[in-house]
Amino acid sequence: MNSTWSQRDLPVLDALVRQLDDAAGASFPELRDVTDPTGLDINEVVKAAIALDSAGFLLLSKTAGSPGSWYVKEVSQGARQAVGQWPTAEQVLDSLVRRLDEAADNETDPEQRSRLREAASTAGGAAKGVFVDVLSSVIAKSLGA
């Protein structure tokens, strides 16, 4: 079976997140609303929405009408991270490592430069898993999860 994530599910998720944000709670996007932005037909959008709902990325409300009138009431933190709207712990850590490397490049004191390089190496190397776990916890708490 072929992966549907990049060609179907992610574009549908991205369009739904954008429409929810644009509406700012005034309305909820119906599945038919994302056919044009994604270039997918309604059957593919429905399949994606069902998959995304079962994976916990969104809350799909099914109406008595056609599946095109089904709508999305909310999306999860994971959905916002998947479409790049919110950072993942890995992204935050990668940014920190880049900034430590940049600071080391600009540091004139050899001892301080060495410490900065060591910190970047530690954060991006063997201890990366520990840093990702800590950052995941910090991000979750800051987002109210």
N, C-alpha and C positions, 0 to 999 in steps of 0.2 A: 504494500500500500504506500502511496506517495504522501509525503508530508504536505499538510495544508496550511501550515503556520504562516510562511512568508508570502504566499500567493493569495491566500483567502482570508484566514483568520486575523492576522495582524492588520491588514488594511481595513477590515470591517471594524475591528476594535479601535483603531486610530480615528476613524470617521465618527464613531459613536462617542468617544471621549471628547472630541472637538465639538460635536454638536451639543452635548450635555453642557460643556463649559460655555459655549456661545449663548445658550438659552438661559443660563444662570438660574435654573429652577423654575422658569416661567413655563416650560414645556418639556416633554420627553421625546427623544427622537424615535420615530417609527422605523422599522426595518427598511421600508421602501425609501426612506430619506437618504439611505447610504448607498443606493445603487449607482447614482451618478458619480459621487466622489470616489467610489472604489472601482467603477467600471465593471462591476459584477452584476449578473442577473439576480433577480429576487430569490431564486432557488438556492444559489450559492450563498447569498447573504443570510438566508434562514439557516442553512447548515452551519455556517460560521457562528451565528448567534447562539444556536443550540449548543455547539461545542464550547463556546466561551462561557456560557451560563453554567454548563456542567463542570467546567474547570474552576469556577468561582471568580472569573474575571468581571462578570456583570450580573445584574439582576434583570432577567427577561420577564416581562409581563405578557402573557398570552391572552389575547382577546378572543371573543367569539367569531370575529370576522376572519378574513384571510390572514395568512402569516405576515403579509406585508404591513398589516396594521398592528402587529405586535410591537411593543415599545420597550425601551430600556429606561429603568428608573434610576439606576446608580451603577457605578463601576468601582472596582476595588483598588486598593493601593497597588497591588500587583499589576493591574491593568494600566494604571498611570505610569508605573515604572517600565512596563513593556513597551509603551509607545514613546518613552523618553521624556515624559512630562515631569516626572519625579526621579531623583537619582536613586541608583542602587548603591549598596555598600561598596561594591567593586569599583564603580565609577568614582565615588568619593575618594576611595583609597588611591586609585590611579592618579587622580588630580593632586592629591597630597604628595605622592611620590614625585610627580613632575615638578611641583613647586619646591620641594626640598632639593631636587637636582638643580633647578634654576638658581635657588638661593646659594647653593654650593658654588655654582659657576661664577656668581657675582661676588662671592666672599673673598676678601683680601687676606684675612688672617688664616694661615695654613691649618692651625689647630681647629678653628671653627669650621672651616671647609671640610676637614676630615670628619668631624662630628656630623655635619649635615649629610655627607655622603653615606656615612654609616647608618644614619637614621633612615635615609631613603632605601638603602640596601635591605635593612631589616624589615621595613614596612612592605616592601615589594618582593621580598624573598621568602625565606623559610618561615617567617612568622606571619605571612600574609593571611593565612586562615584565621589566626587569632584576631588580627586587625579587622578582617571582614566580619567576624562574629560580633565584635564589640561595636563596630560602626552600624551593623544591621540593627542591633539593639537600640543604639542612640537614634537612628533614623526612625525606627518604629515608635519610640517614645515621643519624638518631636512631632510626629504626624498623628499622635493620639491613638496609636494602635495598642 
